[in-house]
Amino acid sequence: MLPVRLDRTDPRPLGTQLADQVRRLVLGGALARGDRMPATRRLAADLGVSRSVVEQAFDQLLAEGWLEARQGSGTWVAGGASGPPAATRRRRTPVVERPLVMLDAGTPWIDPKHRAVWRRAWREVSVATAPQGYDDPRGLPELRALLAERLGRTRGLAVDAEQVRLTGGTGAGLRHLLAVLPREAVAVEDPGYRAAVATVRESGREVRDLPALEPVTDLAGCSAAYVTPAHQHPLGRVMPAADRLGLLATARRDDAIVVEDDYDSEFRYDVAPVPALASLDRERVAYLGTASKAILPSLRLGWSVVPDRLLDAYDAHRALTHDAPPWPVQRALVTLLRDGYVEAVVRSARRVYAERAPRVVAALSPYAELAGPVAGMYSTWLLPHARAVRVRAAAEEAGFRVNLLRDYCRTARLSGLVVGFGGPSDDELDRALEVLVAALARL
Ligand SMILES: Cc1ncc(COP(=O)(O)O)c(C=O)c1O
């Protein structure tokens, strides 16, 4: 079997991926002049694709002169194909770097059927006139208005465009805030979001551990508390109403800001999402939203709603550092929001997650305990650490990446696995679950 691997999440057509990989095998010497290529029907069956995909790749390689067809006897690597000199070519099993299929907490599922709007967004960017100088560091006014409307409608957060700021994602939003907060410790949930911990530490501040499922009663000496109330990351819980009110009361008493990381609240499939914590107290809570779950992490775009009393310092810092997200990306998001792309993608991803979550739960629950309710695009499972490490190694061996719960913990002594289901295709998810179940059953 040819050592090639096609990735259905890769936006390039499968035929193009196959042609690229065969070219690389010839150039690397793994396929040598005169080697016979497998029959298209067999290769298609091995790769789980239609025969036309393989034929399209072979046609391309024939046209480029990498392969040649011999009447009645199949397809061969062509004489003129330029791999390394024959003397250095060894017949050995080539080592092929296979990218891992990500079953992590952060890779979302994106419905390809909405690509037309996506393309329209970038076409609009290509004909729009870019600002001549540094643009408004707060973000494009049109985009801020669209986001303000959406925050009101979907998160119960009544804000106007004047209060919304565009950022380069959640981490950038946190960095901007830290730039204007007193240089005191920041409390972060434990287990909690690792990037937030790293960002706080990089700012030279101490990170205090907030036990993730316990009420917050003490923020003395902290300038902020970083929390994920809509979907505790990674244990999954929705912060109960009493704990929300308690957290706000503690923050008021100890004069700390609550930083609300609202990363994936759109993706509840059992009940409607709870309104944002910031809707309870706009002056105590700084809200961080992101495009990374509902649209695409690689956009590197997010939005913040900052308490009014911090806004002047916040804006001055951003104007000084020119730290605003790129204009083309903001401009594209205007189209994506205006033309309903975001709503359509969120709706279809929610349907996919709602269908996949019970599959994951049914497969893994005989072997491990769920850490909390499953929502969004991942589930968290409690297991002894040594077992989790072995299961993760077995998954990696089979080409899948799952995360260790221990990696999210600082003083918390929890262990297990965080298993995402947004990244894989349906078939990949089935295979990954088989691998995980087999590894768990072996233990
Ligand atoms: C808890 C949490 N918050 C926020 C984000 C998104 O961060 P960013 O907007 O920087 O991509 C993630 C992504 O995985 C996350 O897990």
The ligand as an ORCA input file, in Angstrom:
! r2SCAN-3c Opt
* xyz 0 1
  C     -11.170     28.086     27.571
  C     -10.839     28.701     26.243
  N     -10.988     30.016     26.090
  C     -10.722     30.623     24.919
  C     -10.282     29.905     23.846
  C     -10.005     30.611     22.558
  O      -8.867     31.367     22.638
  P      -8.459     32.324     21.410
  O      -9.595     33.263     21.224
  O      -7.220     32.994     21.883
  O      -8.257     31.443     20.239
  C     -10.089     28.535     23.968
  C      -9.587     27.762     22.822
  O      -9.308     26.618     22.855
  C     -10.397     27.922     25.189
  O     -10.265     26.599     25.343
*
